[in-house]
């Protein structure tokens, strides 16, 4: 199994400003206002799957449609310029309802932070958040809507939502740490195929499926190394993969 010293070295090496430019976390750094950063980050996390260059390009297009003033765009409520806007599984009939629900949330409450804070106070954190969106989803919303906002009840890893929470809760050169209702120790590792494979190579994860049970197992293992901030090792997983690929390329 990899040692704490090795994990800390990798995390420290890659949790730098240089990490931001090629990662979807770049979108929260484009905004100076807290509301813009949380809304921009939430929307960026919904589209952060598939080919990285493709979804970053698509997000650039999305924020351009909002004149890079995402809070006012959401609060204004006119999403007609999103007609025809699509990304992979999500059609405009899936994407526009997300904006309409956010419009309602920011008109009737204090926005995403209040919603997530309420969810955190409940027994089933992420399910509470997701159920808010599902309760307001129109019948026309299709697979693309539910792919952007997946149901925790299905047992999936909830990678993108956990990634978004990392951005909002941790404070570092990469993560903003603008939400205070929870602490970094309460975060869960954003698990995908890459992180799952790397963590098994490191000897940190035994479960074969990349599901929510694996998220809990891996997060608990990382807490043994750093109980106050286990998710900082997300950067170590990324780094390990980069260095492993580099060694393979050198051997060829």
PyMOL commands that set and color helices and strands:
alter all, ss='L'
color gray80, all
select helices_A, chain A and resi 4-14+17-20+24-30+34-47+52-65+70-76+80-82+92-108+112-121+125-136+143-148+152-154+159-169+184-186+193-201+212-223+230-251
alter helices_A, ss='H'
color red, helices_A
deselect
rebuild
show_as cartoon
